[in-house]
Amino acid sequence: MSVQNGLLPLAKIFPTVNLPSSAFAASIIASPLLDTAHGKPRLIVPASDGVVAILDAETGTLLWRLQMPADPGEQIQLISTPVMIGDKLVVSYQCLRQGVRTRHQLVVVDLKHQRIDDSFPSLTFTAEQPSSDGKGMVKFNPPTVFSHAELKHIDRVDSQYGLVYAAFGNAGDVQPYHGWVFEIDMDAWRRQGVAGAVKNVLLTTPEADCPVKMEYGTQEMICGGGVWVPTGPLVVDNQGDVDLFIPTGNGQVDLVRHDYANALLRVKPGLQFDAACDAQLCEAFNPKQPSAACLESCKNLFIPRLAAHNAPLKPPYHECDDKDFWECLAWMDYDLGGNTPIKVSLPNGQTVLVQAGKDGAAYLIDAEQLGKQYDRLQIAPVCGSATDLCKLSWAGMIVTQPVQTAVGGDPVVVIPAFNADQTHSSGVVALKVVLADGQPRLKPFWTFPKAGQAEALQMFRSHPSFPALTTHLGANGEAIIWIVDIGTHGTLYGIRAQDGAVVVKQTLQGTGRQLSMPLIVGDMIYLSSKMPGTGKAMIEAYRIGG
């Protein structure tokens, strides 16, 4: 694959005059998937209006499409990225009447026979859990529940289809809302119908009452804890020993009331959560001023906090002058739960997690003892200044899942950031995870674009796509990070991991799509996009290397 002038050439495959590809009336918010089980490779495109389309991966031609089932008069929102299990596609979506969510559904599509698989009867999510004080019940409430997180799947011994995890938060943080995670036993669903499908349920904030006085539901740190992270929980499977790392949205952590909002939880299949904090150190737990010793003692719970070398979090309009760190996160909507962590193995055999936050920070956590925070590095400045209004203050500065590689023997984690002002540089940040005095630390490696360049104040002004990593392209199979900066015409970048140099820069026909994962298959890259002016969605395809 030749490299000219330091750039890898790209050839547009579709849409073109000869290969116009398919247009979609609704946005493509969930990420596209690849199906290789039926001869020629096919793209699975889940559109937000509930259409699942199958395209020829070489031409973009529509092969078939299927509308997810709904009752007459209902609208569908399909936001979560589905998951494939062999030739089955598991799809989560929500049904609305007059703009109000009335139920949340899970169905299985038979990709081989191009139909809804009736051997898995359509499942309506319901749940009821005891409140933390034992005086009431917390019910799964469809109008204030929203399915955004990618579905996750794990294989199990002696199971044909394994387990699927569906997570829920809310849109707009309208109370009352909570974080819910459902564990679906696929084999029991098929054998016993919907009665046997839901094996276990995790509720992050078991509060029966959410007495808020303010319109914006996160600022009072009541209930909440939504599991809305677009890339879903992190699943780590070590030869059948599975950990699920679940980031949660805003609210409070209160060990006494079993509230686990704005935190990172580790659970096993079965979803029975135990924070495993030291009972003596945490005996007088104060949600607004938790002791460092208590926080560090927790084996399965990470609570974000400032590191010793960090300056206080200071938004530009003095919103947090009278607030502690946790209150500031809630007030600004800088929840931890917008980002999926990544697990990193160090050369000495130790494992750590890198967890980004909407507050613009990267947190370095012990992967075995989650309460142990090794480092916190502010990699994106807080949006806005005294003279420059932040246009998306609620959005924070990071919503993503990092990718990782290695350079010179050191693990490298790459995190895209953004900033909706005209004052602060923003873009893709690479960090090395190094050992300093025997302790893991985050070390800045490179940024793209480089701070000080004019482009650094123009690019990445809103959520970009998620990053994708390849190690099989280019002259030497070097590690390349692929990401789309969204615009009237978006721009696809390929960034070399070893030094942050651009090897691909391609202006797209459409806008690109924020919070969507580029799909890379061999030398092909597929991107969700939107046509400027018409609002119709499409998939853009390019061949890397011309």
Protein Blocks (a to p, Z undefined) as FASTA:
>chain_A
ZZeehiacdddfbdcfklnojadfbdcfbccdddfkgopaddddddfkopacdddfklop
afbdcdddddehiacddfbccddehjaccddddddeehiafbdcdddddfknopacfklc
cdddddddddfkopaccdddfklgccfbdcdddddehiaklpaddddddehiiacddddd
ddddfklmmmnommlmpmbdcdfblcfbdcdfbfblklnopgehiafbfnopadddeehi
acddddddeddddfknopaehiaddddehiaacfkpafklmmmgcfklccfklmmmpmkb
ccddddfklccdddfklpmmmccfklmmmmnopafklpccdddddfkopacdddddfkop
acdddfklmmlcfbdcdfbdcedifklccfblmnombdcddddddeehiacddddddddb
fkbgcdddddddddeehiacdddfbdcddehiaklmmgopbccddddddfkecjkopacd
ddddddfbdcdddddfklopafbdcddfblojehiacddehjaccdddddehjlpacddd
ddehZZ
